[in-house]
């Protein structure tokens, strides 16, 4: 049974940085997609960043250049480095990993950016 455990969220001032970490326990089968989504109150969940098994990355609008997604070599941990945080980045951030068998989600970690 694969579980995703997220950490690294918290409260930060505008302009600050956080690094989110998502670690998969159990055995992943050839991860195809690893990504981070976020959901702010009253808004739909949106893609923040993703990385595919070939290494290609994708970022949400206006996030590239501030956020960076990367993984460990074993592709069991996915990181989201967030720099230059803005109050509008406040949301619950969710990790998502898809392998050849299933689509897994983390429980979410709160990121709050104060102005």
N, C-alpha and C positions, 0 to 999 in steps of 0.2 A: 504494500500500500504506500503510494507516494504521497507525502505531505510537503507543502511549501511553507516555510517559516520566514516571515519578513521581520526586519529590524531596521533601525536607523532613523525612524521618523522622530518628530519632536517639534519644539517651538524654536523659531529662529527669527531674527530681525531681517527686514528687507535688505537685500544685498548680500546676505549670508549664504552659506553652503550647507548642504546635507548630502550624505551618501546613504542610499537605501540598499539593503542587502536582502536577497531572497535565496535561501538555501533549500535544496530539495533533499528530503530524506527518503530512503528507499531507492529502488532502481528505475531510472528513466531509460526508455528504449529509444535511442537515436532521436534526441530532442530536435524537432523541426523548427520550432518557433519559441522564442523567449521574449517576454515583453512586460512592460509596465503600463497600467491604465490608472486613471484617477477619476474620482467622482466628487464633485463639490455639492453642497446642499442645494437641492432644487434643480440640479442639472443632470444631464445624462452622463454615463460613464464614457470617457474618451481615451483614445490611445495617446500615451505619452511618448513611448519609444519602444522599438522592437529590434530584435536581431535574429536573423534566420541562420540555419545550419551552415550555409555557405559563407556567412560573415556579413552579409549585406544588412545595413541598418536603415531604419525609418523613424522619423520623428514627427510629432504633432506640429501643427502650424505654430510658428514663432518660438519653438522650443530648441531647435537645432542651434548650436552655438552657446546655449546655456546649460543644456542637459547632455550627458553622454552615457550611453548604455554599453556595457561590456560584460564578458563572462570569464570564468576561470577556464583553464585548458580542458578540464574534464566535462565542462558544460553541466555542472551540477549547481553552480551558483551564478546568479545574474545580479549585476550591480546597476544602480542608477546614480550617477554623480550629478548633483544639481547645484549649479553655481548661479550667482546673481538672482537669487530668489526674489519673487515679487509677491505682494499680498494676494494677487489673483491665482497664485500657485497653491493656495490653501485648499486642501482636499484630503480625502482618504485615497491612498495609493495602493493598488493591488498588483500583485505579481501574477503572471500567467505563463504557463509552460505547456506546450503541446508536443507530445511525442507520437510515435506511430500507433499508440494504443488509445490514449486518452487526452483530454484537455483538463489541466489542473489549475486551480486558483488558490491564492493565498487568502488569509483572513483580513488583510488590509492593515495599513499602518497610517496613522494620522500625521499629516504635515501641516503645520500652522505657521504662516509668515505674518509677522506683525509689521505695521507701517511705522 
